[in-house]
Amino acid sequence: MTVERGILLVVGALILATVLLAVYVNINWLWVTGILGVHLMQASFTGFCPVVMTLKKLGLPQRPGFS
């Protein structure tokens, strides 16, 4: 597992969880899904992502994810 693939795993799991929570608990969980989407767009421009910093601290190697 690399940092790049870890990001996909963490964000994908969070999006899936919030959609399921919206369906089965409360529709307002979709706000979290929207915030995750906005954060992904922001991270693509600025390069700042707390998930990346956390995964690096956990010692995951960093390699190109899609080569």
C-alpha positions in Angstrom: 0.0 0.0 0.0 1.3 3.4 -1.0 0.3 6.9 0.1 -1.5 7.5 -3.2 -3.5 4.3 -3.0 -4.2 4.9 0.7 -5.8 8.3 -0.2 -8.1 6.5 -2.6 -9.0 3.9 0.0 -9.7 6.5 2.8 -11.7 9.0 0.8 -13.6 6.3 -1.0 -14.6 4.6 2.3 -15.6 8.0 3.7 -17.8 8.8 0.7 -19.4 5.4 0.8 -20.0 5.6 4.5 -21.6 9.1 4.3 -23.9 8.0 1.4 -25.1 5.0 3.4 -25.6 7.1 6.5 -27.7 9.6 4.4 -29.8 6.7 3.1 -30.4 4.9 6.3 -30.0 7.6 9.1 -30.4 11.2 8.0 -30.2 12.9 4.6 -28.0 15.7 6.1 -25.0 13.3 6.0 -24.8 14.3 2.3 -23.2 17.6 3.5 -20.2 15.6 4.6 -20.0 14.0 1.1 -20.1 17.4 -0.5 -17.4 18.7 1.8 -15.2 15.7 0.9 -15.7 16.6 -2.8 -14.8 20.2 -2.2 -11.7 19.1 -0.3 -10.6 16.9 -3.1 -10.8 19.8 -5.6 -9.0 22.1 -3.2 -6.2 19.5 -2.7 -5.7 19.2 -6.4 -4.9 22.9 -6.6 -3.0 23.5 -3.4 -1.4 20.1 -2.7 -2.5 20.3 0.9 -4.2 17.2 2.2 -4.4 16.1 5.9 -4.9 12.4 4.8 -1.6 12.5 2.9 0.2 13.9 6.0 -1.3 11.2 8.2 -0.4 8.4 5.8 3.2 9.6 5.5 3.5 9.7 9.3 2.3 6.1 9.4 5.2 5.3 7.2 3.6 4.4 3.9 5.9 4.7 0.9 5.2 7.3 -1.7 5.2 6.2 -5.3 3.2 7.1 -8.5 -0.2 5.5 -8.0 -1.2 5.1 -11.6 1.9 4.3 -13.6 
